[in-house]
Amino acid sequence: MKPIKFDREETKAIVGEIQDYFREELDQSIGAIPAEMLMQFFVDKMGAYFYNRGLYDAQALIRKQVENLTDEIFALEQPTRHLR
């Protein structure tokens, strides 16, 4: 798996979310550098779990869409004397 990378704008947004969380939920302040380090820790240690969950969700969605498509194609079938 290639490493999970965020561009500068994404990193800035995530760091802001971490800072907001610390301020609102923990009543503590955290600087941008420690927040970015915490973000990188989660990326390195837990990013694969979130990435894989996204893949599993995408697979389930595709599987459902294929089932629906198969049903729609089957509904187009014309009756014949030939039995399958």
N, C-alpha and C positions, 0 to 999 in steps of 0.2 A: 504494500500500500504506500502510495506517495504521501509525504507529510501534509498535514492540514495546515494551510497558510491563509492568513487573512491580509487583505490589503490595508493600507494606512487608515483609510476612512472606516473600514469595518472594525479595525483594532480600536480606533478612537471611540466608536460607538459602544463597543463592548466594555472598554475601560470606564466609560461614563455610566453604563448600567451597573457595573460593579461598585463604583463610587456611590451611586444612588442607593444601592442595596445596603451598603455599610452605613450610610447616613440615616436612611429611613427605618431599617429593620434592626440595626445593631447600635444605633445612636453613636456611631463612631465615624471618624474621618479617615480616609485612606488616600494617599497621594497617587498620582498617575503612574509613577514607576512601580510601586508595590502592587497596584491594581493590574498593571500589565503583566507583572511577574506571576500573579495569581492566575490570570487568564492563561498564560503560557503553561503553567502547571496543569490546569484542567485540559488544555489542548493536548499536551504530551501524555498525560496519564489516563484521561477519560475520553478524549476526542474520538477514539476508535469505537467506543460503545455507542456514542451518538451518531456517528457516521454509519455504523452498521444498522442501527435502528432505522435510519432514513432509507437505507437500501432495502431492508425488510418491508417497510411500508410501501416503497415504490414497487417491489415485486408483487405484493398483495394487490395493489391497484392495477397493475398490468394483468395479473391473473384474472381479476374480476372483469376487466374490460375485454379480455379474450373470451371469457365465458359468455358475456353479453353479445359479443360479435358472433360467436358460434351459434347462439340461439337465434339471432337475427338472420343469419345465413340459412339455418335450418328452416326457419319460417318461410323463406323464399322458395323452398323446394316444391316442385310441382308433382302432383300425384301421377303415378304410372302404374302399369300392371305388374311391373317387376317389384318383387318384395325383397327387401334387404335382409 
